[in-house]
Amino acid sequence: MAAAITGRYPADSATGSTAATALGEEFWLVRPMVFMSVHRSEDGAEHRDCFVDSDGVVRLPHGRTGAETVTHWAGLPTLPGGTTHLVLGEDVRSALRNAWGARAVE
């Protein structure tokens, strides 16, 4: 899925500023993530109903307590010419050939 996160870069943690007075640039970023009903972090902590990005960062849905939250999310569209959302390993080459050969619907 695609999930949006927001924050401030660079984080102004050294001065203890609040969000209202923090320095730095605000950002809003959309990244691919996986939604997990149960996820175990590398440190062994168990997380429920969370998003996990490609860097292994666990992000909670907006409104739940956490430093990393997701504000919006949406399912990714299917790959061109098929019904698949994700392809890994050996199947990637054939999926690419199928996508390149798919004609746009007019």
Secondary structure, DSSP 4 states (H G I P E B T S, - for coil): -EEEEEEEES--TTTT--TTT--SEEEEEEEEEEEEEEEE-TTS-EEEEEEEETT--EEEETTSSSSSEEEEEEPPPPPTTSS-S---TTHHHHHHHHHHHPPPP-
